[in-house]
Structures are given as structure tokens and as C-alpha cells.
Amino acid sequence: MPRKKIIHVNQHVIKLNKKHKTTAPVLTVKDYQNTVYANTVTIEGPSQVVYRPHNPLSCGAHCWIETKAKVHCSSLLKNGEELITILP
């Protein structure tokens, strides 16, 4: 059975990247077993965008994407190589 995944943008990392001129991954993809940080996320199926300003996630996100579809996460490593992680 497919696991529910939650994808959100980490605003703190965006601010740190701007301040330090870095490119750390700003996207967080979570399911009940994994947390993956990515620069690019591709969702292979239905998903929905959720905005709950009065009931945010525990990390503080007010807006996120939920899906049970397969998610491909791409992160750029410091050596320039790309790391691909797939959450089924």
C-alpha cells in the first residue's frame, strides 16, 4: 500500500542559502519512515496542495503538498553530482 508523503519548502534554508550564498536543498519530503531533502521533486501521480494557517505541520509549515504517489527527489551534492532518491 502506498505511503502518504508530505512535501514542503523549508523557508529557513532559503534564508540561510541567501545569507551564505549556498544552495542547500530547500524541499523536504517526509513519509512515516524517511525524511529526504531535495532541490527538485517530481510526483508521479495525484497530489493535493494543502494550506492550513491555523493548523500548521509540526515543523511550522502552513502550506504543503500531500501525495500517495511515487516521488522522485533530486539533490545536488557538493562535488556537483546528483543524488536521486525515490520514495514509493
C-alpha positions in Angstrom: 0.0 0.0 0.0 1.4 3.4 -1.0 2.6 5.6 1.9 1.4 9.2 2.3 4.2 11.7 1.6 4.3 15.4 2.7 6.4 17.8 0.7 7.1 21.4 1.9 9.5 24.2 1.3 11.9 25.0 4.2 11.9 28.8 4.5 14.8 28.7 7.0 17.1 27.0 4.5 16.1 29.5 1.8 17.2 32.4 4.1 20.4 30.6 5.0 21.2 29.9 1.4 20.7 33.6 0.6 22.8 34.8 3.5 25.7 32.4 2.9 25.4 32.2 -0.9 24.9 28.4 -0.8 22.5 26.0 -2.5 21.4 23.6 0.2 18.2 21.6 -0.6 15.1 23.6 0.4 12.5 20.9 -0.3 11.6 18.4 2.5 9.8 15.2 1.6 8.6 13.1 4.5 6.8 9.8 4.9 6.4 7.8 8.1 9.9 6.3 7.7 12.0 8.8 5.8 12.9 12.4 5.5 14.6 13.4 2.3 16.0 16.9 1.4 15.9 17.8 -2.3 16.4 20.6 -4.8 13.9 19.1 -7.2 10.8 16.9 -6.6 8.8 15.0 -9.2 5.4 13.5 -8.2 4.3 10.6 -10.4 0.5 10.8 -9.8 -2.3 12.6 -8.0 -1.4 15.1 -5.3 -3.0 18.0 -3.4 -1.8 21.3 -2.1 -2.9 22.0 1.5 -2.9 25.4 3.1 -3.8 25.4 6.9 -2.6 28.7 8.5 -4.4 27.8 11.8 -3.2 24.2 11.9 0.4 24.1 10.6 2.6 21.0 10.5 4.8 20.3 13.5 7.7 21.9 11.5 5.7 25.1 11.2 4.8 24.8 7.5 1.4 26.3 6.7 1.3 25.1 3.1 2.5 21.7 1.8 1.7 19.0 -0.8 0.3 15.6 0.1 0.5 12.6 -2.1 0.5 8.8 -2.1 2.1 8.6 -5.5 5.8 7.7 -6.1 8.1 10.7 -5.5 11.5 11.3 -7.2 13.8 13.5 -5.1 16.9 15.1 -6.7 19.7 16.7 -4.7 22.9 18.3 -5.9 26.0 17.2 -4.0 28.9 19.5 -3.2 31.0 17.7 -5.8 28.4 18.6 -8.5 26.9 15.1 -8.7 23.2 14.4 -8.5 21.7 12.1 -5.9 18.3 10.6 -6.8 16.1 9.2 -4.0 12.7 7.5 -4.8 10.0 7.2 -2.2 7.5 4.6 -3.4 
